[in-house]
Structures are given as structure tokens and as C-alpha cells.
Amino acid sequence: MSNAPLMPMATAVWLVENTTLTFRQIAEFCKLHEVEIQGIADGEVAKGIIAYNPIIAGQLTKEEIELSSKDTNRPLQIQNTDIKISSENKKIKKYVPLSKRQDKPDSALWLIKHHSILKDSQVAKLVGITKNSVVAIRNKSYWNFNNLNAKDPVAMNLFTQKNLTEAIEKAERRIKREKKEKEKAKQSTKINNDQ
């Protein structure tokens, strides 16, 4: 898998939806089979996989895509596979311009739709809005709910894919723990009833 893009299937979905590249070019770039790319285009493969933009990820440039779109024999060249993930926890509140502030409720709506297992507090922390706003969006009682458009917060640079993956893993662990506790409670009730 050397020199394959990060999340090849999701990247292939994005390339199929957003470029005029041939199936062969996308298959070679994503290290997938051409038949898989055909399946993505037909909607038979990668159902439910959210497209991953390789331009935002810094793995491709618009220029690179344009060059290969003009020449069907030209393979795509991956930009950078060394994604730097720093282990330092930087707690720097960054200023969000007014024009971008609407993106936060839009992103919260996207998280609620696509990752319903996340707790309201997790969504609030990721996106950077209050928990009350998240609850209002979830209940459709948010003051501006009718004007919200679900937008992918990772694609909009509100936080990283790593942050999202960590939050989802934490939520999955919580659900497993709660399930175990319910089963224990059920068993102890059954034992008490049997006695």
C-alpha cells in the first residue's frame, strides 16, 4: 500500500463525484481495482462512505487533477503521504470570523445526522458551540433550524479527522459500557425474581 492516499475508498468516492478522471486513473491512484471504481460510480460499492477530499488533505492539488483530466494516460501523483499528527495538546482558542460562525451550527447538524452516537457535550466540544445549542439543533427547536445546512466540519477545517475518530471511538466505548451495565442489571433483577 505504499504511496496510497489516506482512506483510499473515501478518496475514490470523492474523485468519482468531483472529477472527470478515468476509472483507471482513480483506481491506480487509490490502489484499488478498476471494477471497484466502476462500482462506486454505479452506486453499488462504498454505500454510506463519506467522500474524503484529497485536496484538503494535501495529497493532491487542483492542478494535478486538471493535468490528469486532460491526459487520460497520465497517472495522478500523490503530493504528501507524511501526515504530521502532533501529540502535543494545544489548547489555543482560535478566532472564528463572523462569516464562518454559521458553519458551527451547520457542522453540529452534520455530526448529529452522521454520528448520532456522539453525546451532545462531545458535539459541542468538537464544533465549539454550547451544549444547549446542540440540544436545540437535535430537537429541531434551534432558532435558525430551517436555515441550517449540514456541512462536514472536517472539510471545513473546524477540527481534524483525528479529533472526530477519537470522539467516535470514545462514544463507542461508552455505548459498550452502558450495554454491559444494562445486561448486568437485567441479570441481577432476573436472579432476584427467581429467588
C-alpha positions as CSV (number, residue, x, y, z in Angstrom):
1,M,0.0,0.0,0.0
2,S,3.0,2.3,-0.3
3,N,2.1,5.8,-1.6
4,A,-1.7,5.1,-1.4
5,P,-3.8,8.0,-0.2
6,L,-5.2,8.2,3.3
7,M,-8.7,6.5,3.3
8,P,-8.4,5.2,-0.3
9,M,-12.1,4.2,-0.7
10,A,-13.4,7.5,0.6
11,T,-10.9,9.4,-1.6
12,A,-12.1,7.3,-4.6
13,V,-15.7,8.3,-3.8
14,W,-14.7,12.0,-3.9
15,L,-12.7,11.6,-7.1
16,V,-15.6,9.8,-8.8
17,E,-18.1,12.5,-7.7
18,N,-15.9,15.6,-8.3
19,T,-13.6,15.0,-11.2
20,T,-13.6,13.8,-14.9
21,L,-10.7,11.4,-14.3
22,T,-10.9,7.9,-15.8
23,F,-11.7,4.9,-13.6
24,R,-8.2,3.6,-14.4
25,Q,-6.6,6.8,-13.1
26,I,-8.6,6.8,-9.9
27,A,-8.0,3.0,-9.4
28,E,-4.2,3.5,-9.8
29,F,-4.1,6.5,-7.5
30,C,-6.2,4.9,-4.8
31,K,-4.6,1.4,-5.2
32,L,-8.0,-0.1,-5.8
33,H,-9.3,-2.3,-8.7
34,E,-10.9,-0.5,-11.7
35,V,-14.0,-2.6,-11.2
36,E,-14.4,-1.2,-7.6
37,I,-14.2,2.4,-9.1
38,Q,-16.9,1.4,-11.7
39,G,-19.0,0.1,-8.7
40,I,-18.6,3.4,-6.9
41,A,-19.7,5.3,-9.9
42,D,-22.8,3.0,-10.3
43,G,-23.6,3.4,-6.6
44,E,-23.1,-0.3,-5.9
45,V,-19.8,0.0,-3.9
46,A,-18.9,2.2,-1.0
47,K,-22.5,3.0,0.0
48,G,-22.5,5.1,3.1
49,I,-18.9,6.0,2.8
50,I,-18.4,9.8,3.2
51,A,-16.3,11.2,0.4
52,Y,-12.8,12.4,1.6
53,N,-11.3,15.4,-0.3
54,P,-7.7,14.7,-1.1
55,I,-7.1,18.4,-1.9
56,I,-8.0,19.4,1.6
57,A,-5.9,16.5,2.9
58,G,-2.9,17.9,1.0
59,Q,-2.5,14.7,-1.1
60,L,-3.5,16.2,-4.4
61,T,-3.6,19.6,-5.9
62,K,-6.3,21.0,-8.3
63,E,-3.6,21.5,-10.9
64,E,-2.6,17.8,-10.6
65,I,-6.2,16.7,-11.1
66,E,-6.6,19.1,-14.1
67,L,-3.4,17.8,-15.8
68,S,-4.5,14.2,-15.5
69,S,-8.1,15.1,-16.5
70,K,-6.7,16.5,-19.8
71,D,-4.5,13.4,-20.4
72,T,-6.1,10.1,-19.7
73,N,-2.8,8.3,-19.9
74,R,-1.2,10.4,-17.2
75,P,-1.3,8.9,-13.7
76,L,-2.0,11.1,-10.7
77,Q,1.0,11.9,-8.5
78,I,0.4,11.9,-4.7
79,Q,1.7,15.0,-3.0
80,N,2.4,14.1,0.5
81,T,1.7,10.9,2.5
82,D,3.6,12.0,5.6
83,I,0.7,13.5,7.6
84,K,2.0,15.1,10.7
85,I,0.0,14.3,13.8
86,S,1.4,16.2,16.7
87,S,1.0,14.6,20.1
88,E,1.0,18.0,21.8
89,N,-2.3,19.1,23.1
90,K,-2.6,22.8,22.1
91,K,-5.4,24.5,23.9
92,I,-5.4,27.6,21.8
93,K,-8.8,29.1,21.2
94,K,-8.7,30.4,17.7
95,Y,-10.7,33.3,16.4
96,V,-13.5,32.3,14.1
97,P,-14.5,35.1,11.6
98,L,-18.2,36.1,11.5
99,S,-18.6,34.7,8.0
100,K,-17.6,31.3,9.4
101,R,-19.7,31.3,12.6
102,Q,-22.8,29.9,10.8
103,D,-20.6,26.9,9.9
104,K,-20.7,25.8,13.6
105,P,-24.4,25.0,13.8
106,D,-24.3,23.6,10.3
107,S,-21.5,21.3,11.4
108,A,-23.3,20.3,14.6
109,L,-26.3,19.3,12.4
110,W,-23.9,17.2,10.2
111,L,-22.5,15.4,13.3
112,I,-25.9,14.7,14.7
113,K,-27.1,13.2,11.3
114,H,-23.9,11.2,10.6
115,H,-22.7,10.3,14.0
116,S,-25.8,10.1,16.2
117,I,-23.8,8.1,18.9
118,L,-21.9,11.2,19.9
119,K,-23.2,12.8,23.1
120,D,-24.4,16.5,22.9
121,S,-21.4,17.5,25.0
122,Q,-19.0,15.8,22.5
123,V,-20.6,17.6,19.6
124,A,-20.5,20.9,21.4
125,K,-16.8,20.4,22.3
126,L,-15.8,19.4,18.7
127,V,-17.6,22.2,17.0
128,G,-17.1,24.9,19.6
129,I,-20.7,25.8,20.4
130,T,-22.8,25.5,23.6
131,K,-24.4,22.2,24.6
132,N,-27.8,24.0,24.8
133,S,-27.4,24.9,21.1
134,V,-26.6,21.2,20.2
135,V,-29.7,20.1,22.2
136,A,-31.8,22.7,20.3
137,I,-30.5,21.5,17.0
138,R,-31.1,17.9,17.8
139,N,-34.7,18.7,18.9
140,K,-35.2,20.9,15.9
141,S,-36.0,23.8,18.2
142,Y,-32.9,25.9,17.3
143,W,-33.8,29.5,16.5
144,N,-32.4,29.2,12.9
145,F,-33.1,25.5,12.3
146,N,-34.8,25.9,8.9
147,N,-31.8,27.7,7.5
148,L,-29.2,25.1,8.6
149,N,-27.4,23.1,6.0
150,A,-25.5,20.0,7.3
151,K,-21.8,20.5,6.4
152,D,-18.8,18.3,7.1
153,P,-16.8,20.0,9.8
154,V,-13.6,18.3,8.9
155,A,-13.8,19.5,5.3
156,M,-14.5,23.0,6.7
157,N,-11.4,22.9,9.0
158,L,-13.3,23.2,12.3
159,F,-11.3,20.2,13.6
160,T,-9.3,17.3,12.3
161,Q,-10.3,13.8,11.2
162,K,-8.2,12.5,14.1
163,N,-10.4,14.5,16.6
164,L,-13.6,13.1,15.0
165,T,-12.2,9.5,15.0
166,E,-11.2,9.8,18.7
167,A,-14.6,11.2,19.7
168,I,-16.4,8.4,17.8
169,E,-14.2,5.7,19.5
170,K,-14.9,7.3,22.9
171,A,-18.7,7.2,22.2
172,E,-18.5,3.5,21.1
173,R,-16.7,2.6,24.3
174,R,-19.4,4.4,26.3
175,I,-22.2,2.6,24.5
176,K,-20.5,-0.8,25.1
177,R,-20.0,0.0,28.8
178,E,-23.7,1.1,29.1
179,K,-24.8,-2.1,27.3
180,K,-22.8,-4.2,29.7
181,E,-24.2,-2.4,32.7
182,K,-27.8,-2.9,31.4
183,E,-27.2,-6.6,30.9
184,K,-25.7,-6.9,34.5
185,A,-28.8,-5.1,35.9
186,K,-31.1,-7.3,33.9
187,Q,-29.4,-10.4,35.2
188,S,-29.4,-9.3,38.8
189,T,-33.1,-8.5,38.5
190,K,-33.8,-11.9,37.0
191,I,-31.8,-13.6,39.8
192,N,-33.8,-11.6,42.4
193,N,-37.1,-12.5,40.7
194,D,-36.2,-16.2,40.6
195,Q,-35.5,-16.4,44.3
